[in-house]
Amino acid sequence: MEMSKSSLSIEMHCYFCVALDRATSDPNTSLFSSEMLPTWHQCQHQYQWRQDMATPARVQDTIERQRPVDPASFKSAMRQLVGGVTVITAGRGQDISGMTVTSFASFTADPPSVVVSVNRESSSWPLIERYRAFGANVLASGQLDMAKRFTSQSGLAGATRFQAIEWRSKATGAPLLVNSLVSLDCELCRFIEFHSHMLLVGNVVAVDMSSKCGGSLAYWNGQYVNVDSNEELRLMTEVSIPTARALREI
């Protein structure tokens, strides 16, 4: 159906009416030109009619679309994302703690920085906040016991999680796990509070890398997975690379 010029004018003016309602009740505002003022009351009537067009069915549809995602569904979806396994350590001396996370990632290369989210109720967060530093220890394949040790499932807490584990400290004083694949010594420079968690940004002030060229430990679909480059190569030669298999058998 073709819209007449007069109805089109009213329709266009109605959008200005909406803006005016939000900004001011003065029809002489600069948002309106003088030629629009005679149609002001007519526009108000048209705007009211448009509001009446919001039927219960449309309102319900809007509510359905705005309903939050179910937390259980969100967790199930995020389990499909493979994450590296990192132990975040904090504190100094015997006032130390640590926790296993999959939320650790690099942030910027220059300056070197990282991000990680931690639960506000964890034993590590108060130490990170107090000492303004933390360690990030990326676990290698085969370090499943280490990963589990720094979770609540181990039944250990605080400094007891470090028993029989070799660790050292560097510039910030945060404990760094000696046998991890990579250890980063980080100064806390920013943190953001969001509901149950804190998002931390850390400046990397020291890096320790293992001399062993092994794989890393990953977490996927609710289970730990060893990602070993040598094992991946072996499987490839067994399945689909005859040339590599021939070279191996020479």
C-alpha positions, 0 to 999 in steps of 0.5 A, spaced: 500 500 500 502 506 497 503 511 503 500 518 502 505 524 502 501 527 508 501 520 512 509 520 510 510 527 513 506 525 520 510 518 520 517 522 519 515 527 524 513 522 529 520 519 530 522 526 532 517 526 537 520 520 540 526 524 541 523 530 543 520 526 549 526 523 551 530 530 551 525 535 553 518 537 553 519 544 550 516 544 542 521 550 541 527 545 542 532 546 536 531 539 534 525 541 530 525 546 525 519 552 525 515 548 519 514 542 523 511 545 529 504 546 526 504 538 526 506 537 533 500 535 536 498 531 530 505 527 531 503 526 538 497 523 536 500 518 531 505 516 536 500 514 541 497 510 535 504 507 534 504 505 541 498 501 541 500 497 535 504 493 540 500 487 541 501 482 547 504 477 542 509 482 540 511 484 547 511 476 549 516 475 543 520 481 545 521 478 552 522 471 549 528 474 545 531 478 551 531 472 556 538 470 558 541 464 556 540 458 561 547 457 565 547 450 564 546 451 557 552 456 556 557 451 560 555 445 556 557 450 550 563 452 552 566 445 554 566 445 546 572 450 547 579 447 548 583 451 553 590 450 555 591 448 563 594 454 567 596 454 574 595 461 577 599 462 583 599 468 588 602 470 595 609 470 598 613 466 603 608 461 606 602 466 605 601 462 598 596 459 594 594 457 587 588 455 582 588 451 576 584 455 570 583 455 563 581 462 562 588 464 561 590 468 555 595 472 552 593 480 551 598 484 548 605 483 545 608 490 546 608 491 552 608 483 554 601 482 558 596 477 559 589 476 562 585 471 566 579 471 570 579 468 577 573 467 582 572 472 587 571 467 592 578 463 591 583 463 596 588 466 591 584 472 589 585 476 596 593 474 595 593 477 588 590 483 590 594 484 597 601 483 593 599 486 586 602 480 583 601 473 580 604 467 577 602 463 571 604 456 570 602 453 563 602 445 564 605 440 560 602 434 557 603 429 563 602 434 569 595 431 570 596 430 577 599 437 578 592 440 575 588 436 579 592 438 585 590 446 585 583 444 584 578 444 590 577 436 588 584 435 591 581 437 598 588 441 599 588 449 600 593 454 601 600 453 602 598 445 602 597 445 595 605 446 594 607 441 598 612 436 595 612 441 589 619 445 587 617 452 586 621 459 586 620 466 586 623 472 581 621 479 581 614 480 584 615 474 589 609 470 586 611 462 587 613 459 580 612 452 579 619 449 576 617 443 572 611 447 568 612 448 561 612 455 561 612 460 567 610 467 567 611 472 573 606 478 572 605 484 576 597 486 577 596 492 573 588 492 572 582 488 574 575 488 573 569 486 577 564 482 574 559 478 578 562 472 581 569 473 578 575 478 577 578 479 570 585 481 571 590 484 566 598 482 568 604 485 565 609 480 564 616 481 568 619 475 567 619 468 563 621 461 564 621 456 559 622 449 560 628 446 556 624 440 554 620 440 548 614 436 550 606 438 549 601 441 553 595 439 557 589 441 555 581 441 557 576 439 553 569 437 554 570 436 561 576 432 561 583 433 561 587 432 554 594 431 553 597 435 547 603 431 545 606 434 538 611 427 538 604 423 539 601 427 533 606 426 529 606 418 530 599 418 529 600 421 522 605 417 520 601 411 522 594 413 518 596 418 512 603 420 511 606 414 507 612 418 505 614 419 513 612 412 515 617 410 509 623 415 512 621 412 519 622 405 517 629 406 514 
